[in-house]
Amino acid sequence: MASQVPGGGNVAVSESGKPMVTRIPIIGIGPDGLAGISPRSRELLQQAEVVFGSEGALRLLPELEAERVVIGSDLPGVVERMRSFLGRRNMAIVAHGDPLFYGTARYFCEKLGPDTFEVIPHVSSMQLAFARIKQSWEEAYLTDVSTRPLEEIIDKIRTAETVGLFTSEEISPSRIARELLARGIDYFTVWVCENLGGKDERITHGELAEIRDLSFHPLNIMILKRHPGRPDKPRKGVRLRRFGNPDDVFAQTLPKSGLITQAEVRAVALSQLDLHSGDVFWDVGAGSGSVAIEAAGLVFPGPSYAIEQDAADYHLIVANAETFGVTNVRPVFGTAPEVFAKLPPPDAIFVGGNGGEVARLLEACYAALRPGGRLVTNVGTLEMISATYQVLKRLGGRVEVVLMNLARGVEQLESLRFEAVNPTVLLRIEKT
């Protein structure tokens, strides 16, 4: 229905006679409720006839006289309720902090269309927690424990430097600490930030073992910071593949964990290397040894040499080879190409982490190859692609080049989105 206003225009009104709000406001609030939001947000909430929100968020707004609809686990049902009120009743949605930051606002926008809503954020409790402990959250792994399986979250924590978690009553900071310690993941310092912004705000700081038996208010943020120099604890209890194993199965040294040859790239590279039983294989710049270890299963009983000049990574190669139970991996501590003279001529070489001396290293690798041998390298920057291609072209003539753009599926609420992996290029030549 519509009513006349001065100037001859029409303004839609709700069933109760109130002017209709053009878009449904999704308003972020803090622990102080109405007192901590802008006058406009306060006006929108007071004008609303129906307010949607979690039990905790609605509890912070005792002054509102509107009908309250709790947002629980039945999100499709909530969407249908909203849809039935469109054009008839003024609605508002309240959420803790920033509604688009691990909130349900994204889900509602996907289902009813972004033009249906106006998002008015408050300071995120996660942002406030990191500010309280004076730590950066730019590279942190952030998630809500209620939106994904705990085992998946623990695997992400295993390889992270910094972690921020929205916990829940069921999956509390104490339980998370116990689950991590049970898996040997004991290398994090912890902060638990409770009731941020409220009168009873409290921050607990300690080691995982110190908080595993403590109790916390359900409204909290848990932050974990890795101890300096501690390597990842490789994932146990999973069936290991012959090649293309998940990256987090391998122990890695931080901050290098993101530099491992990704599982999908590793699988394609091993295919290009065309390895056979009895071959001699070199992995030059082996890092954590992922390529050398998976190659070992393909060349057995031939040797797979993992050449690495970093002492910490060398020891990780030894540990990872033990985890995989491969006995034909030969870790070599030293600088390439100086160590090549001590090794048997290879049938195939994989070059990773070739740095700035690309020409010298690739020339030495090509010279060491047996006739018919294969050389494969992967690079990730435009400068290195060009430099590597020119060297290989000069050495072997025909160069096979493959650009790999990967994206891995990630579930978020009821949706599937894709998380991009940094592009990489594989280059391959054969020695005639």
VENDA-V619452 format. One record per pair of residues at least 24 apart in sequence whose ideal C-beta (glycine too) atoms are under 7 Angstrom apart, sorted by the first residue. I is the first residue (numbers start at 0). GAP is how many residues later the second one is. Records with the same first field share a line. If there is no record, write none. Layout:
I->GAP, GAP
//
This chain:
13->35, 74, 75, 76
14->73, 74
15->33
17->29, 31, 72
19->70
20->26, 69
22->93, 94, 95
23->67, 68, 69, 92, 93
24->67, 93, 95
25->67, 69, 73, 79, 91, 93, 94
26->65, 66, 67, 93
27->67, 69, 70, 71, 92, 93, 94
28->28, 31, 65, 67, 93
29->92, 93, 167
30->29, 164, 165, 166, 167
31->165
32->27, 28
33->27, 29
36->85
40->79
43->48
44->47
46->43
47->42, 43, 44
48->40, 41
49->35, 39, 41
50->41, 43
51->26, 39, 41
52->40, 41, 42
55->40, 163
56->37, 38, 39
57->36
60->33
70->33
74->29, 32, 338, 339
78->29, 32, 33
81->30
82->29
95->29
96->25, 26, 27, 28
97->24, 26
100->25
101->42, 64
106->306
109->305
124->71, 96
125->38, 95
127->68, 69
128->35, 64, 67, 92, 94
129->34, 93
131->61, 64, 71
132->58, 70, 90
134->27, 88, 90
136->25, 27
139->24
144->26
146->266
147->263
149->29
153->25, 26, 29
154->80, 93
156->28, 67
157->27, 74, 75, 77, 90
158->73, 89, 93, 98
160->65, 93, 94
161->63
162->60, 61
163->57, 59
164->56, 57
165->55
166->53, 55
168->49
171->44
172->38, 43, 47, 49
173->37, 38, 39, 40, 41, 42
175->46
176->31, 34, 35
177->34
179->28
180->27, 28, 31
182->50
183->49
184->48
186->39, 40, 43
187->36, 37, 38, 39
188->36, 38
189->32, 34
190->32
191->24, 28, 30
192->27, 28
193->25, 26
194->24
195->25
225->28
230->85
231->25
233->89
239->84
241->55
242->24, 27, 51
244->49
249->38, 40, 70
250->37, 65, 68, 69
251->36, 64
252->59, 60, 63
255->31
258->28
259->27, 28, 30
260->29, 30, 91, 117
261->144, 159
263->142
264->113, 139, 159, 161
265->24, 25, 28
267->134, 136, 158
268->81, 107, 109, 157
269->24, 25, 28
271->102, 104, 154, 156
272->75, 77, 101, 103
273->100
274->24, 73
276->25
277->24
278->68, 69
279->64, 65, 66, 67
280->24, 65, 66, 67
281->25, 61, 64, 67
282->24, 67
283->52, 65, 66, 67, 81
284->51, 66, 67, 68, 69
285->31
286->26, 65, 66
287->25, 28, 29, 32
288->27, 28, 31, 32, 40
290->59, 61
291->37
292->27, 28, 31, 33, 36
295->30, 32, 33
296->29
299->28
300->27
301->26
302->25, 27
303->24, 25, 26
304->25, 27, 38
305->24, 25, 26
306->25, 27, 29, 32
307->25
308->25, 26
335->25
336->24, 27
339->24, 28
344->25
345->24, 27
346->26
347->25, 26
348->26
349->26
350->24, 26
351->26
357->26, 29, 30, 33
358->32
361->26, 29, 30, 33
362->32
365->29, 30, 65
368->62
370->60
371->58, 59
372->58
373->54, 56
374->53, 54
375->50, 52
376->50
377->46, 47, 48
378->46
379->42, 43, 44
384->40
387->39
388->38
391->35, 37
394->34
395->33, 34, 35
398->28, 30
399->28
400->24, 26
401->24
//
